[in-house]
Amino acid sequence: MSTTAIGRPISVSFIAIIGFIEGIIAIAAGLGLIVERNDANLLEHINRSSSTLTTYGVASIIWGALALLVAYGLWHGAGWARILVAILQVLALFGGILLLFSWDGHYLWQGIWQIIVSLIVLWILFNPRADEFFQGRAA
């Protein structure tokens, strides 16, 4: 193993940036739900209670914070973040496969795209260049 640190591959940077964007959007959405939880028009339109919107808002903020944490980990080459994203992508891969054979084919293309995206993300995280980057950070 080399003692020189390998720079972050652009593909890993891309996945991390997507994670940062997802986290920021989820936090903003959660805050929006909490701020608007008592809006009568919104409550009537979505047929949910104010407390339900608060719960959804808090859950979205937590999800966003976790997405930011994982994105930060990927950005810095943390092995735990790589493994966590890989586990989620494997679950998404299986979900895509299930979509191929369920719902009478109504979600066939969604399943195909889900499988393709999951395989691309897994390849990005586990190609030889990414391996060097993550191994260089673990040293």
C-alpha positions, 0 to 999 in steps of 0.5 A: 500500500502506498503512503501517498494520499490519493485524491478524491475521484470526481465520481466520488465527489459527485456522489458526495455532492448529491448527498449534500444537495439531498441533505439541504433539500430535506432539511429545508423541506422539513423546516417548511413543513414545520413552519406551515403546519398550521396553514388551513389551506395546506391541511385541507389540501393534503388531508393531514393534521398539524401534528402529522406535518410536524412529525414529517418535518422533524423526520425530514430534518433528521434524514437531511442531517444524516444525508449531510453526515454521510456526504461529509464522510464520503467527501473525506473518504470515510469507509463507514460512509462508503459501506452505508451508501453501498448497503442502501444501494444494494437494498435499492437494487433489490427494490428495483428488481422487485419493481420489475416483477410486481404491480403488473408491470406499471413500474417496470421502467422505474425498476430498470432505472433504479437498478441502473442507478444502483449499479452505477453508484456501487461501481463508483464507490468500488472501482479501483480508483475509489478503492485507492482513495478510501484505502489511502484515507484509512491509513 
